[in-house]
Amino acid sequence: MSDKHILPIVIRICHSIDKLFLTYVGPVGSLLCEESFNQWKATHRPSPLEIPYYIDMLAVQLPDNEKKAQFSKEAMHLIANHIGT
C-alpha cells in the first residue's frame, strides 16, 4: 500500500509520533520509524483507530519499561490532540 492511500490525518499523526520517538532514541530512530511504519501498513489498515498498534511497534524498541510506558502515554496524547478528543 502506498502512502497516497493513507488519510492525511493518519500521516500527520504518525509523523508527530515519529518526532516524539526521535526524542527517545536519537537520529537512529528515523530508520526504526521507517521500518515500523512499513511493517504497520503491511499488517494493519492504516487508520486513526489502528495507530496504537504503530505506537506499540515503536515502543517495543525502547530500552526499558518505564520509557516504553512514557512514550506510549505521550504518543496517545498526540493522537487525541490531532483528532480533538
LINFENKA-V320557 format. One record per residue. N is the residue number from 1. D_CENTER is the distance of its C-alpha to the mean C-alpha in Angstrom with 1 decimal. Layout:
n: {N/N}
d_center: {D_CENTER/D_CENTER}
//
This chain:
n: {1/2/3/4/5/6/7/8/9/10/11/12/13/14/15/16/17/18/19/20/21/22/23/24/25/26/27/28/29/30/31/32/33/34/35/36/37/38/39/40/41/42/43/44/45/46/47/48/49/50/51/52/53/54/55/56/57/58/59/60/61/62/63/64/65/66/67/68/69/70/71/72/73/74/75/76/77/78/79/80/81/82/83/84/85}
d_center: {17.2/17.0/14.6/17.6/17.5/14.1/14.7/14.3/12.7/9.7/9.7/10.2/7.5/4.8/7.3/7.7/4.5/5.7/9.0/8.6/7.8/10.8/12.9/12.7/13.5/15.1/15.5/15.1/11.3/11.5/12.8/10.5/7.4/9.9/11.1/8.1/7.3/11.1/11.4/9.2/11.2/14.3/14.1/12.8/13.8/11.1/11.8/10.8/12.1/10.0/6.5/7.4/7.9/4.6/4.2/7.7/7.6/6.4/8.6/11.5/11.9/12.9/16.7/17.7/17.2/17.5/14.7/12.4/13.7/13.5/9.9/9.1/11.7/10.7/7.2/9.2/11.7/9.7/9.5/13.2/14.1/13.0/14.7/17.5/17.9}
//
